[in-house]
Structure formats: structure tokens, C-alpha cells
């Protein structure tokens, strides 16, 4: 349904220019990225600097102990690629070991859920192979904000308030940093993490000590991280500290210095799907990104051009396709280095034609994965009520659009430079509420291992050295074979729901980037959540309050269990595009943090 774009409300303009555009989930990080472009850096240099700044200014959403998938299009290479910054499970992390502890799920917080922190090495690989600048160039802004301070947004203060008791009673090293002067800091307070500044300053000093060669300094920084004082501190902390986790039990960690030393970030090919004139590219099935492609493969069978992108028929079709795609996610996806994932079959015309027959005018209340002989393993559903019943120390990316404070979320950035280089990345993990601060480093470890199932037959089962099936999911798209669009969002299981809605609005309704972000959004919680305690809410559909009363009534009549949230409560999308030499960018107004910039 084509729309007159002038008639569609937006909160801010779509940024347009030819020099460069940066969009991220925090205005400071966006400014840092734009500053790198102004100094002559390319999109990849800007991406690394922006990511390090996000670790500092959004510590409740990501941190140095976290992980990241990165999608790049380097005009010199002429193809989209993926950098895997998802570290694997420790060598000691076996299903038998967890069962011996009486666990049937990996806890959502504490030290047991820590994988190898992958973000730093991925950023250094990105800088070395795609960037042009030095370690100092990309680290300096983040170090500056960590040492000199930045204003706390309300969500950081709300998060600290939620875990204040935990910090005081159990995670005292976190209290030492995040409860300055013994109290929860107030919104707008200039906050510093000087210990983190010291950590990155030491990495930089050791890197520069090898001399003036850029690549040698980058390699030295990687070595310092994986084999030097960082790895030593992590090894010591996990070995010598029993930490309270989501189950209410204090346990030691399994991550060691050897695990750190034996892993490096890698470059791999994306998976992709052709949707009309668009080729949509995602990281492999060690992420959930394939669900976006599966949604498109199902939706291809419907004439969406004729539908109101905020109307009940459009919402119903997208949600029912989401349910089918996510049901497949929880049966078939896993690290392809360990399990054969039938990607080609899942995206095939024949498979999706059969799956499409399951979609009726009624909302499905069942979890309906497909059947592919020889592949996959179904999981049981743990049905749950309100998320408010989940303990604040069971941290995971949010399963609500309201972005509840006690859950860790994620950050995102999209950048395109004047040459046409393009990057999209979704850093996450190592949230301040995931595990205690390692005192000598000023940051904590992540909890991505909670993605694993403790079932030997499942493709996403826990195994030493295996990547968890992450929710992190940046996206690139080609149009007419040319690199065109980069976009993504925080939000755990919602990432590839909101990212799909954005693309559909852009393609079928003719929305520009900002219009597609600002439009009313929704998500379903029909399937098991990726985060502890992995509850499902069959049939539940959460809509923004701006969806019309008539649409809500229609959806309820179809059988959806509709919950209506606040007017601006779903998603934190950012996006950037390039067409005919012109660059465009947009960022989400929800939460009052994300910004796009460019010229």
C-alpha cells in the first residue's frame, strides 16, 4: 500500500547527506563515530570507536565482557561478510557438570553463564582488516568518557536501583562502582568508571610499546586481552570467587585463561534470502538471524502491498509467520561448527509453501515447528505469566518492549561512509547487572551461555568450545545487487520481529527510514524465551498503544491474547542506507537516547 510520505508523522527528520552517516543507540556514541569520519576514518574505524564508546555510556546494555556479531560491506572486497565476536563456552562447561549441580537450565546471571568475551577481539580484527586507524584513535574517546564522565540516563539509574540490594549484599565489587557515595546515582549525574579507563589505557600502553606499526599494535592489543593481564584477572576471579546467581546459589565460574587464549574472532560468509529486489543478509545460525529470512520466505506468499502496515491483517500475517519461524529456531538452530543446520531447506520454496498452509484467520496457540528428517530436536514449553515474577538477578535481554530495568538489553549501530563502506553491529552482554565487577578491570563478564539447552541431542546444546545460539542479529540488504541498507535493534527475542516490521514497512508501504522506525510496532511472546527462565506465553501479542482500537478489536476477535503497552514502547531501531550516492540514516525516538547524524 503506497503512502504519501509527506502525510506520515515522524518524530525527527531522516538524515540525508553524501559524506557519511552514523546511527546508534546513544547520542554520545553517534557523535564519536561521526568524529572519526570527520578525521578521515572509514566506516569500520568509526564502528570500532562507536562500539567502545557504547560500552562506557550504556553499561546496563553492553560491556567489555560481552559479545557481538558484525556485518560489513567493504567496497574493496565487494561482498557482505560477517565477523563473529561471539565467544564460545568454556572448556569445562559440560552438560554433565551442570546436571551434577542440579541444574536443568544455565542460570541467567553470575559466573556459570560466562562465555569467552568476544567483543574486544572482534573489534581489533575489524580494525586490522577493514579499518585504517590505530588502536589509540579508536580507544581514546571511550577512555575519555570513562575517565572524565558522562551524564547518566534514567534507564541506567533505574537498572542500578533494581539490583541495589543484590550489589550491597552479594556483588560488593559492583556496588563499589555503581553505588558511588553509597547510593544509587541520580539521573543526569556525571558518572565515571576510572577503573575501566585504567584497563583500556593499560591495553593501549602495552600495544604502543611494540612501536609504530599499526597492525603490530593491533595484534599486541589482542594478545594483551587474550593472554595478558585481562585473561589473568578473569581466570583468577572465576576460580576464586563464588558468586550469587539467578538460582539463589553462589557458584564459581568455569571460564579460564586458557579459554581466552584459545579463541579468536573469525570472518565468515553471511546467509541470505532474496525478497523481491532485495537480498537480505544475516549472520549464520549461531544467531537467530535466520528467523528474519524465514519470516520473509513465508510472507512472500502474501500480497502485502495492498495492506495497511498498521492494520490487523498485516499484523496478523506477520505475527503468525513469526510464530512459525521462531518455532523452527528453537528446533533447528545452533553453532554450524557442531551441528548441521538445514538452512537451504528452511528457506526453500517447497518447505515454506507447506508451512504457509498452517496460517489461518485464527491466531495459533500451538508451537508448530517443521519436520526435516535427520535434523533438529524439539524443546518443551515452560509457560509463564507476567515477567514481573522473574527475579531481578535472572538477567537477560528483555522480553518486553517496555525494556524493564532489571533485564540487560543491547546496543546497536549502523554506519556508512562516503566510499560506500557499510557496517551494522549489535554489541551486547557484560551488562552491569549480569555478574559482579572484576575489581581490577572495572567490568563484568557476560551471561550468553544461558542460550544453551542442557540436552545433548539439541543443536543448541551446551558443549565446550561451542558458540551459544545468540539473539544478536544485525542486518544488511542489497537492492538490485548493490549494497543498500544496514539496520537492527536491541531487544533479545524481539530483535528479528521489529527488524522484519521495519523492512516490510520500508518495502511495501514506501516508508522512509525514519517513518519505518517511528511507526507503531508490536511483538509476540508465543515461543520459549532465549533467556532464563525461558518462559513462553502462547498467543500473547503485545502492541504499542498507538495501534488503532479497531485493529486491536479485530486481532482479539482472531484469537490473539492482546496486551496494549505504552504508545512508544516497542524497539530501539537504527538504520542507514545508500542509494545513488546519497546516504540516509534514522534512529529510534523511544527511550530518548538513540540519534542519527550525518552530512
Secondary structure, 3 states (H helix, E strand, C coil): CCCCHHHCCCCCCCEEECCEEEEECCHHHHHHHHHHHHCCCCHHHHHHHHHHHHHHHCCCCCCCECEEEEEEEECCCCEEEEEEECCCCCCCCCHHHHHHCCCCCCCCCCCCCCCCCCHHHHHHHHHHHHCCCCHHHHHHHHHHHHHHCEECCHHHHHHHHHCHHHHHHCCHHHHHHHCHHHCCCCCCCEECCHHHHHHHHHHHHHHHCCCCCHHHHHHHHHHHHHHCHHHHHHHHHHHHCCEECCCCCEECCCCCHHHHHCCCCEEECCEEEEECCEEEEECCCCECCHHHHHHHHHHCCCCHHHCCCCCHHHHHHHHHHHHHHHHHHHHHCCCCCCCCCCHHHHCCHHHHHHHHCCCCCCCCCCCCCCCCCCCCCCCCCEECCCHHHCCCCCCCCCCCCCCCCCCCCECCEEEEECCCCEEEEEEECCCCCCCCCECCCCECECCHHHHCECCCCCCCECCCCCCCCECCCCEEEEECCEEEEEEECCCHHHHHHHHHHHHHHHHHCCCCHHHHHHCCCEEECCCCCCCCCCEECCCEEEECCCCCHHHHHHHHHCCCEEEECCCCCCCCCEEEEEECCEEEEEECCCCCCCEEEEC
